[in-house]
Amino acid sequence: MSSIALDFRHPAGIARDIPAELCIPPRPRVLARPALREPAWREAMRWSLIALSASLAAGEVALALFGP
């Protein structure tokens, strides 16, 4: 990727010989919003799903090792 596309400001030592119609306008600055904290019930549901999946996997392993 060219350095022209990465930044619209050029160092002072480099002559600006790029036509104005080829220049990319600067992007507006977007302020990052802080991530919202999830509700407690959603976090509890996530952990219960993780525990259920781990329990299922452990049961499958136990059946494979000691099953009929």
Protein Blocks (a to p, Z undefined) as FASTA:
>chain_A
ZZklmpmbdcfklccfbdfklpccddddddddddddddfklmmmmmmmmmmmmmmmmmmm
mmmmmmZZ
